[in-house]
Amino acid sequence: MATISRFEDIEAWKHCRSLAREVYLVTLTGTFSRDYKLRDQINAAAGSAMDNIAEGFGRGGRNEFVTFLAITTGSLDEVKSQLYRALDREHINQQTFDKLYELADIAANKSGSFIRYLN
């Protein structure tokens, strides 16, 4: 595997960024935009996933990076749980839920794969 010199080159970070962007766009519309606490929580969790990859990479140590990747996976699970709440509150439909859940799942799998590689 080639050496990664920038966090922006990490596949998991790219997927987290896509998820964060899509979550943000969904939370701008309809009743979701007025459910302030859930809207802010899901945006924070999605943003945290990409931010933790960047922070862990920037720390420079393998062990710390693995820890931050694990935290990323936790943030992605948090997004998934919040998606269920959004679905149950009818802020999103099943199709939107499925799309965002899949994006979160892909990002989590990429993070998990990177953890296994680093270990």
C-alpha positions in Angstrom: 0.0 0.0 0.0 1.3 3.4 -0.9 2.1 5.8 1.9 -0.7 8.2 2.7 0.6 11.8 3.2 -2.7 13.6 3.6 -5.9 12.6 5.5 -7.9 13.7 2.4 -6.4 10.6 0.6 -7.9 8.1 3.1 -10.9 6.3 1.6 -12.8 6.1 4.9 -12.5 9.9 5.2 -13.8 10.4 1.7 -16.8 8.3 2.5 -17.4 10.1 5.8 -17.3 13.4 4.0 -19.9 12.2 1.5 -22.1 11.0 4.3 -21.8 14.3 6.2 -22.7 16.3 3.1 -25.7 14.1 2.3 -26.9 14.2 6.0 -26.6 18.0 6.0 -28.6 18.4 2.8 -31.4 16.1 4.1 -31.6 18.0 7.4 -32.2 21.3 5.6 -35.6 20.2 4.4 -39.1 19.7 5.7 -39.8 18.8 9.3 -36.2 17.7 9.8 -35.1 21.2 9.6 -37.3 22.1 12.6 -36.3 19.2 14.8 -33.3 21.2 16.1 -31.9 18.7 18.5 -32.0 15.7 16.2 -30.8 17.8 13.3 -27.9 19.1 15.2 -27.0 15.7 16.7 -26.9 13.8 13.4 -24.9 16.6 11.7 -22.5 16.6 14.6 -22.1 12.8 14.5 -21.5 12.7 10.8 -19.0 15.6 11.0 -17.3 13.9 13.9 -16.7 10.8 11.9 -14.6 12.6 9.3 -13.0 14.9 11.9 -11.8 12.0 14.0 -10.1 10.4 11.0 -8.3 13.7 10.3 -7.3 14.2 13.9 -6.1 10.7 14.4 -4.0 10.9 11.2 -2.6 14.2 12.3 -1.4 12.8 15.6 1.2 10.8 13.8 1.1 7.6 15.8 -0.3 4.3 14.7 -1.9 3.4 18.0 -3.6 6.8 18.4 -4.8 6.6 14.8 -6.4 3.2 15.4 -8.1 4.6 18.5 -9.5 7.6 16.5 -10.6 5.2 13.7 -12.5 3.2 16.3 -14.1 6.4 17.5 -15.1 7.1 13.9 -16.9 3.8 13.7 -18.8 4.7 16.9 -19.8 8.0 15.4 -21.1 6.3 12.3 -23.1 3.9 14.4 -24.5 7.0 16.2 -25.6 8.3 12.8 -27.3 5.0 12.0 -29.2 5.2 15.2 -30.2 8.8 14.6 -31.4 7.8 11.1 -33.9 5.4 12.7 -35.2 8.3 14.9 -35.5 10.5 11.8 -37.4 7.7 10.0 -39.7 7.0 13.0 -40.5 10.8 13.2 -41.2 10.8 9.5 -38.5 13.3 8.8 -37.2 11.0 6.1 -38.7 8.2 4.0 -37.5 4.7 3.7 -35.6 5.4 0.5 -33.6 8.2 2.1 -33.0 6.2 5.2 -31.7 3.3 3.1 -29.4 5.6 1.1 -27.9 7.3 4.2 -27.6 4.1 6.2 -25.7 2.5 3.3 -23.3 5.5 3.1 -22.7 5.2 6.9 -22.2 1.4 6.6 -19.7 1.8 3.8 -17.8 4.4 5.7 -17.8 2.2 8.8 -16.5 -0.8 6.8 -13.7 1.3 5.3 -12.7 2.5 8.8 -12.8 -1.1 10.1 -10.7 -2.3 7.2 -8.2 0.4 7.8 -8.0 -0.6 11.5 -7.3 -4.2 10.5 -4.6 -3.1 8.1 -2.9 -0.9 10.7 -3.0 -3.7 13.3 
